[in-house]
Amino acid sequence: MGQTLFQRLGTLLYIVNPNTTSFEHVSEIPNYVDEAVPLFIAFMIIEAIIRMLQGKEIRVNEGLCSIGIGILHEATVFLSGTLMFFGYQWLYQFRLLTLPWDSIYTWFGAFVFIDFIYYWIHRANHEINLLWAAHQVHHSSEDYNLTIALRLSIFQRAAYFGFYQPLAILGFPFSMVIVHAAFNYLFQFWVHTDLIKSIGPLEYVFMSPSHHRVHHGSNKWCLDKNYASVFILWDRIFGTFEAEKTDDEIVYGLTDQPQTHNPVYMEFYYFKHLYQKAKGMTNWRDSFKAIFFGPGWSPGTPRLGDPATFPDIKAPRQKYDPPLSLGLSAYLILHTIIIFLTQQTLLHHLQTASWMTIALALFCIFLSVGVMGGLIDNRWWAAPFEAVRCAAYVTYAYGRPVTYIPVIDGAILTCFTVSMMIWTVQSMQQTSSILKISQKLIKIN
């Protein structure tokens, strides 16, 4: 049974009833994250309107990149999510205790333990370079708004493997862990905003937008701080807390910010950097350290590197901000909506679709998101790739039901047909310009 609107709002703030969120079997658990998606969209729109009324910056290119990353994450979550809890039920047979699934004490115990474990997951994601390769995607935005909550790598959940499994030995039912992992994740959505300045005395105990803004800063004083999800107490206890400063503007993004808004590139580029760093070492021990020590480590420094060598980023830092025309912005938004609906359709048909269908859908989603990023970045290859992408859909969908709703099928087919024509012409003009330039260069030489 689905949740009411107020219940869905409650899941975003962990304001839920233990009695109605305890389940004996995993199959009984609602998809809390999927049910919260409409709220994510609504709050992002509301935030954008408020920012616009306040005269604050709204960057379509950055927002579309965040949404694209979120689409890739959700499209692959059935793979990475499986690895996240791999072996849990097998380990549960060796449990030290048998905690009842319908006990309020078990519920609150799981609440605290899941949040405690998340602190160490998050900290490990910053202190182990291999895990940072996945997590850096979340820190790649140079803005700070609710869309950033969507910036989760396709590898992020896989990076959680091994952290939650000890709860099986303690005797926490798998269903209880699933529920609290979902609520813990949803709680992190609302802290990604700069519209809420403070939540007062509650900030001593709970994570807040102010605390999390520090976490997303690339200023030296912001690095590796405020890892908590719900209870900021963990950071206070383990020495990683840092309060927001009023006299030093936070610069968001990575210390070495990639100049792109392409979600697919964001997912993979750091793995290449990791490989090159490990390969460049003079011995296998240092190669091992390059992978499993901190991102800032170099030979001869401590495990997390020497802070004195870290770049001291100061505001203002110029943002990567390729201009988008109004027409191209509208086009990108329209096709991003179509890609999102494709991802949602895939999610709802996972149980019945064949592996070939799933693989084809994933390929189309990755291709579409990548090409959208190429258009944002104004890459030379983006126009011809978009023409081919649209032509492929028209070829596939012509005379064939896709959504099985004739009006929607017709509208989408028309959209892709017009898009194909536009980008084919654009590609031909682009090719003509390149040929003219080449001919001039030949004449000069």
N, C-alpha and C positions, 0 to 999 in steps of 0.2 A: 504494500500500500504506500502511495506517495505521501510526502509530507505537506503540511499546510505552509502558507507563505511565512507565517511567524516562526514555525519550526525551522524552516530553511534559513531564515535570518539568524536564528539562534545558533545554528551550527557554525556560522562564521565567527562567532564570539565565544564558542564553547559553552553557551548557555543552553544546556539540554537536560532532559530528564533521564537520570540513570536507569530508571525502571523501563522506559520505552526505548532505550538505546543499548539494552543488554540482550544478547541473542545466544541461543544454544548452538545453532548451526550457522556456518558462514553463508549458506545459501539464503538465509532469512534477512541478511543485512541489506538495507537500501544502498543504492549507489549515491552516497552523500555528495561526493565531488561532482558527479554528473548533474545531480539535481540543483547544485549551487551555480551552475554555469549561467543560467538566465540572470541571476543576481550579480554575478561578476560583470556581465555585459551592462546591466542597468546602472550599477555603481560607477563603472568606467565612463559611461555617457554622462551621468550626473556630475562626476568630477570634472570632466572636460568642459561642461557648460559653466560650472562655477569658476574654473580657471579662466575661461573666456570672458566672463563678466568681470573678473578681477583684473583683466588685462595681462594675465600671465601667458607665458609661452606655451603653445600647443604645437608639437611637431608630428605631422602625419607620418613622415618616414620612420621615425623612431617607434611610434605606436604600432605601425603595421609590422615592423620587424619583431616587436614583442609578441604580437598576436600570431605571427607566423611560427615563432619558436614554440609558443603554446600549442599550436595545432600539431606540430611535429611530436611534441611530448605526449599529447593525449592520443595521437594515432598509434604510438608504439608502446603505450603504457601496459598493454596486455602482455608484452614480452618482458620489459624491464621490471614490471611489478611482480611477475612470477619469480624472478631471480631475487628480488628484494626479500621475500619470505621463504626462499627455497630451503627445504629441510626442516622447517619449523614443526610440522605435524609428526615427522619421524622422531625428532628430538623429544617431543612431548611425552612419549612413552617412557622416557627416563626421568620424568619430573620428580622433584623432591617433595612437592606438595600437590594436592589436588584442590585447587581453588574453585569454588562453585561459580558457574557462569552467571547466576542470577543474584549474586551477593553484592550489596552496595559497597562493601569493603574491597571486594575484588575490583569493582568498577573504579573506585578512587585510587586504589593501588596501581592499576594499569594507567590511569591518567597521569600520575606522578612519574612512574617509571618510564613511560613512553616519552614524556617531555625531557626527563633526565638523559635518556639515551639519545634523543635528538640533539641535545647540546653537544654531545661527544661526536655524533655523526657530522654535525655542521663544523665543528672544530677540526675534525680529521680531514674534511673536504678542503680546508684552508691550509692544513699543515702537511699534507701528503700530495706531492705534485701530480701523481697519477689521478687522484680523485679531484684535484683542482682543475684538471683538464676538462672534466665534466662540469664542475660547479662554476667555473669562470663565466659560463654562458649567462648565469643569473646576474652576474655583476657587470655585464657588458653595456648596459644602458647608461647614457650620459644624462638622462633625465631621471626624475624621481616621481613616479605616479603609479596608480593602481595597475597599469598594464605590465609593469615590471614583475608583478607576482606571477605572470604567465611565463616568464623567461626561465623555463626549466629544461635542461638538456634531456635528450632522448636517453642518455646514459645515467641520469641523475638517480633514479630509483635503484638501478643496478649497483650504484656506489654505496647503497645502504646495506648491501648483503653482509651478513655476519654480525650486525649490531643488535637487531631485535631477537635473534635466535636464542640468546641466553634466557629470555623470559619464558621460553618453553620449559627449561630445566627448573625454573622457579615454580612452574605450574599454572601460568596464566593461559586460559583457553585461547585458542587461535582467533576465535570470533571477537574476543575482547580486544585483542591487539589490533585487528583489522579496523575496528570501529574507532579506536583512539588514534591510530595513525592517520585516519581520514580527518578527524576533528583537529588534530595537531597541525595538519597541512592547511586546512581551511582557515584556521586562526591567523595564519601568516599573511592572508590576503590584505586585510585592512591596514596593516602597519606600513604598507608601501604607498604612502601619500605624504605630501608636504602641506596639505591643507589643515591637518590637525597638529597644532603646535605642542600641546601638552595634555596629559590626562591627570595632572596634579599628583597628589600623594600616592596614587596607585602605581606610579612609575617606579616606586621603590621595589615593588613586588613583581609587577607584570611588564612584559615587553610592550613597547609603545612605538608609534611612528618616529618619535624623537630618537629613541634608542636605535631603531633600525636604520634611520638616516645615517647615523654614524657608521654602522656596519657597512653601508654601501659606499662610503667615501673612499677616495683614493689618496686623500691627504695622509701624510705619514702617521699622524696621531689617530687616524681612523682604522688603520690596517689591523686586521685580526682581532677585532673587538666585537662584543655584543652578539654572541652566537645563539642565544636562547630563542625558543619559539614562544612559549607561554610565560614561563617564570624567568624574569631577568635575574632572579636570585642566584641562579647557577653561575652567571658571569661574575656576580659580586663575590661569591664563595671561592671561585677558582681563578680570580685575578685577571679576568678578561673584560671587565666593565669599563666603559668610557662614556661620560656624559657629553651631550651635545654642547658645543661652544657657541656663544653669541658673537664672539669677536673674530671668528675665522670661518669664512664661508666654505661649506663642503663642496668638493668637486666630485661629481659622481662618475662612475665608469671604472675602467681598469687603469693601472698605472702605465701600461703600454697599450693604449687604446687602438684596436684594429679599425681601420678606416673603411668600414662597410656597414650596410644594413641588410646583408644577405643572411637569413637565418641558417641556411645549410652550411655556409662557410663558417659561421659562428660555432656550429656543432663540432667541426672537425679540425680547424686550423691549429688549435693548440696541441693536438696530438702529434702533428708534424713537428712543432717546436720542441715538444718533449722528446721525440725520437732524435732530433738533431742535437739536443743538449746531451743526451745520454751517449750518442755516438761520438760526440766530440771530446769525451773524457779520455784520459791516457791509460786508465786501467779499469778493470771490471768492477772494482769496489766503488769507484767514483761514478761509474755508469749506473750502478744500483742506487746510489745515493741520489743521483739526478732524478730518478723516477720516484723514489719513496721518501725522500726528504722534502723539505719545504720548497715552494716555488722560488724563493729568494736565495736558496742555498747555492754556494759555489765552493770549490775545493779550498780547504783551509778555514772555513767558517763554521759556526755552530749549525745544528740540525736545521734551524729555520732561517739561516743566513745571518748576516751582520746588518742590523738596522741602520748603521751609519752609512751603508752603501745604498740603501733604498732611495729612490727618487722622492724628493719632497715636493709633491704637487701642490700648487697654489692657484686660487681663483684670481682672475678669470682664465680658464683654459678654453681655447677655441674648440668648438664641437664640430664633429663631422656632420655636415648638414647640406647634402646635395639638394638643390631646389627642385620642387615638384610643381608643375602647372596644375591649375584647378581641374582641368580635364583628365590629366593622368592620375591625379589623386582620386577622383571619382571612379576611374576605371579600376585602379588598384583596390579600392575599398569594395567595389562590386564583386570582383573576382576573388578577393579574400573571403567574402561572405560565402561564395559558392564553394570554395575550398573547405571552409569550416563546416558547411552542411555535408560535404562529402565525408569529412572525418567523423562527424556525428553519425552518419548513415553506416559507416564501417563499424563504429563502436556498437551500434544496436543490432548488427547482423553477424557479429563475430561467431556466435554459437552455431549458426547455420551455414555460413559461407565456406566455400572450399579454400584450401591454402593457396591455390592458384589465384582465386579471386582476391583474397586478402593481399597477396604479394603484388598483384597488379594495382590494387587500390593504393597501397603504400607507395609504389613507384610513382603513380600519378600525383599523389599528395606532395612527395618530396620534390618532384620535377616542378610542379606548379609553384610551390613556395620558393624554390630556388630561382625560378625565372622571375617571379614577382620581385625578389630581392635584387636581381640583376637590373630590372627596370628602374627600381629606386636608385641604384648606384649608377645608372646610365652607362652600363657596360655595352660594348659594341656587339656582343653576341646575343643580348637579351631580346632584341626585336625579331630576328629570324627564329630564335627558339620559341618565342611566344606565338609567332605565326604557325609554326609546326605543331605546337601544343594545341592550339585552337583547331587546326585542321584535323588533328588526330581525333579530337572529341567529336567534331562534326561527322567524320567518317564513321565513327563507332555508333553515334546516337541517331543518325539519320534513319528514320523508319523503324526505330527500335525503342521500346519503352525503357526509361531509366528510373524515374520515380514512380511510374505507373499512374501519374496524375497528368493527363494530357495537356492541360493549360500550362502547368509548370514545365513539363518537358518541352513544349513548344517555345516558351519564353527563354529557357536556357539555351536551346538549340539556336534560336535567333541571335541571342547575345554572343555565342561563340562564332557564329557565321559572320556577323558584322566585325567582331574582333579579329578574326582571321584575315578579312579583307583589309582592315586598317593596318595590321602589322606586316602583311605581305607588301603593301605599297610602301610602307616605311622602310622595310628591308631592301626593296629595290632601289629606293632613293639613296639609302645609305651605301649600298654597293656601287651605285653610279658615282657617288661623291668620292669613294675610295679609288675607283678606277681613274677618275679625272686627276686626282692628286698624284697617283702613280705615274700617269702619262706625263705630267708636268715634271716630276722628278727625273724621269727617263730623258726627257728633252734637255733638262739642265745638265745632266751628266754626259 
